[in-house]
Amino acid sequence: MKPATRPAPDPRAPDADLARLGASGDADAFRILMRRHNQTLYRTARAILRDDAEAEEAVQEAWLQAYRALGGFRGDSKLSTWLVRIVVNESLGRRRRALRTAEVIPMSIDDESGATPFEDNRRDESAAGAPELQAMRGEMRGIIEERIDRLPDAFRTVFVLRAIEEMSVEETAAALSIPEATVRTRFFRARSLLRESLSREMDLAIDGAFEFLGARCDRITAAVMARLHDPPL
């Protein structure tokens, strides 16, 4: 007698339902959860590790840990918060190990010291086919990602969760195990640092706007000099 076929899980099912199915061994339910939360977990790991490959490995390891512990998830918090907490711990552990290997003093995510994955899903579909606009957005996104990477560790992770993943203050505080007031302070400071950095970048770009030196200057100068030596009409 063939075993009963398990019905396919509903891709729109709530996280809690999918978690229960995943804990019972439903691979399809767990796959749906992964696809639903992969971006958030990757951005979180990337904010801590600042390395694409390391972030991917941290997310994979976090998912393995989550799968083994899924049966113990009781729904006291949102599943996304629970998952973020796992990937934060995994990423911090990787960073501490890397820093020890390099004989550098590690800085925890709660360290307030320090001196000075970004992609917006809400794209303008009407302009999606314009290569020039896409290239410009890609260049701007690269600049923003690079500036986010320069933020101090504690500020960077809070900024990614609050601004990019749009997690609430309460969810961010729970995921990072820090007070809500600290989340607000770090987010405000991160935005200020990022705004200052981008403002300096814009100032430099404006200074070089419509640059006149080079081929254009040579061309105009040569044309005027040639006309000055032309015989009058």
Secondary structure by P-SEA (a helix, b strand, c coil): ccccccccccccccaaaaaaaaaaccaaaaaaaaaacaaaaaaaaaaacccaaaaaaaaaaaaaaaaaacccccccccaaaaaaaaaaaaaaaaaaaaaaaaccccccccccccccccccccccccccccaaaaaaaaaaaaaaaaaaaaccaaaaaaaaacccccccaaaaaaaacccaaaaaaaaaaaaaaaaaaaaaaaaaaaaaccccccaaaaaaaaaaaaaaacccc
